[in-house]
Amino acid sequence: MDCLPSGCDKKALKRLLGCYILHSFCIISCATNLDPMDLKSSHAAPVLTDPAPINKSRLGIHSSLLPYSPQRAAFSPGLLLIVPRKKTGILDDFRTSCWLDAMKSSSPPPKKLTKDEYSSSDADVAYNAWMAKYPSAIASFEQIANHAKGKRIALFLDYDGTLSPIVDNPDCAFMSEAMRAAVKKVAKYFPTAIISGRSRDKVYEFVGLTELYYAGSHGMDIIGPVRETISDDHPNCIRSMDEQGKEVNLFQPAGEFLSMINEVFRSLVECTKDIRGAKVENNKFCVSVHYRNVEEKSWTVVAQCVNDVLKDYPRLRLTHGRKVLEVRPVINWDKGKAVTFLLESLGLGHSDDVLPIYVGDDRTDEDAFKVLREGNRGYGILVSSVPKESSAVYSLRDPSEVMEFLNSLVTLKKSSAL
Ligand SMILES: O=P(O)(O)OC[C@H]1O[C@H](O[C@H]2O[C@H](CO)[C@@H](O)[C@H](O)[C@H]2O)[C@H](O)[C@@H](O)[C@@H]1O
């Protein structure tokens, strides 16, 4: 900096350099199909998503180029994510515009095309091309059934957008009776768990089936069957009782964040109270800030509010869902880890004769798809009516196809072909 020509504004230059680095990150992120927010967030507090070191090595950026300040573990050390962060405040404009891009692309447009419109539209051509990469789990059912022969299927289902259609009011995301019946039937034959971003209580309220296992708060609040060995690996897994008085294992890896999350929830409610349409939802170990009903011109205000609140909480990070900003603890735990935990709890963790199937529609479900794909263990099925890059193997268009798929599994089991 000292060799700058006289008269050159050092602060402005520094700001420009910061923006340049972030801009490069965004460009690379588009090329690698990662969320620009995830990348930018790996060095600008307080927005964080995936573990930063993975992103950095993927981008080929030497760690010494990025501000880095490991936090001290105040809880299960194995679950701590390292948080690279820097509180400069000089990147806010750029950050907000990056947030906006992610916010805009976070959910497919609400317009529903009729079947006729679809078949003649470009969207249909694009969707069909995409289906070559992610074939329909219904059209490929025979293949799935063949692969499942002699294996025990374990089923993992996301809630919003998978079992219930996406609606404007998150409190009204009810599943249909037909879907409830399908889930109930499938759970009779295969161990079945719901893994949701909602609080566990809320998702249980929506689903209302006692025969399932439930993981709320993106897997940070799990009730699973009692199993002695699981608590050896997971010290904060405790024996508890469920609503029916049945003994269960309760696992809450983010337990100590409870009061922090409540505090942040209150601050977010306060700071968004004048933004028409904004809604803040307390999901126990995470908070959702919904902007689906906010006029697009005010999305920056929502982003700014969340950004302002999170500045004081370096141990919280932000991820993007469908028209929702999700605030959650910086711990190394996600829906993928929850699937592994549940499989172990069910005694299905290390067997070759188990076929886990995970059905989900959101970015947070990708962690589970990855776990299944990388371990070559089972199938991720992405629910989407628009083409999306994914680690899933198969696809389904919408919740009604999810229901058809579940019913097919039941028919298959009843025919004793498994
Ligand atoms: O993991 P999930 O079960 O898919 O939960 C993810 C979020 O789902 C909910 O929000 C989404 O669905 C709402 C109702 O259809 C919709 O209004 C919203 O725009 C979507 O983002 C839920 O409200 C969030 O708390 C969950 O984190």
The ligand as a Gaussian input file, in Angstrom:
#p B3LYP/6-31G(d) Opt

LIG

0 1
 O      -36.529000     -29.272000       5.349000
 P      -37.925000     -28.878000       4.998000
 O      -38.954000     -29.741000       5.664000
 O      -38.122000     -28.822000       3.515000
 O      -38.112000     -27.412000       5.571000
 C      -37.467000     -26.313000       4.947000
 C      -38.215000     -25.043000       5.258000
 O      -39.554000     -25.306000       4.881000
 C      -40.547000     -24.311000       5.195000
 O      -40.410000     -23.242000       4.291000
 C      -40.714000     -23.582000       2.943000
 O      -42.087000     -24.015000       2.856000
 C      -43.051000     -22.995000       3.175000
 C      -44.443000     -23.628000       3.134000
 O      -44.701000     -24.213000       1.900000
 C      -42.906000     -21.828000       2.202000
 O      -43.848000     -20.799000       2.516000
 C      -41.490000     -21.268000       2.297000
 O      -41.293000     -20.258000       1.354000
 C      -40.473000     -22.394000       2.046000
 O      -39.147000     -21.941000       2.249000
 C      -40.438000     -23.872000       6.625000
 O      -41.348000     -22.832000       6.859000
 C      -39.029000     -23.490000       7.003000
 O      -38.978000     -23.170000       8.369000
 C      -38.149000     -24.708000       6.742000
 O      -36.826000     -24.442000       7.121000

